[in-house]
Amino acid sequence: LVPMVSYTAGHSVQVAVMLARLAPLLNISPEDKQSLLCAALTMNIGAAALQNTLHEQTDPLSSGQSQHIRLHPLLSSALLRESGITDPLWHRLVCEHHEMPDGSGYPIGYPASYLHPLSAALRIADILGAKLCGRRYRKRMSAKNAWLSLYQPGDTSNPDAVLIQRFVRSIGLYPSGSFVRLENKKV
């Protein structure tokens, strides 16, 4: 509900909060939780200025912008390494946060068998956060529609189904800050 001064920073905090709520349902170590939350906060540092620009942009991405977006996970990891971050899981999650289970993601196109299980959690939170935030070129999605775009209940073919169900249990169908229309038509 608070306007984001910087889309990239606000989005990263939003993703980290969602993952902090999800973490107890993942049965992960405190060290892995810290790596996951640090990855959420830094996943986009390699494209922070560009993402803030794109948040306001109405034109399609230029070829240079598109290439920068596709490479930002690797650039983010490189910037973290230059800053002295050596945590291998943190780097791996940052590098894999746009990879898809079917191998269609980027920057590498790794198949699901290669990806760290926590990469899917970071990817889902990233996508959900982006859908809940409006941009110049598209309106924000309602929380319910954002969830439904990620998962249709009963769809057993979705490799992320169990993880998305855990997300819904941890943050709810209507995450804190969501607007809802009540039966009496009030918002």
Beta strands, then each sheet from edge to edge (+ up, - down):
end
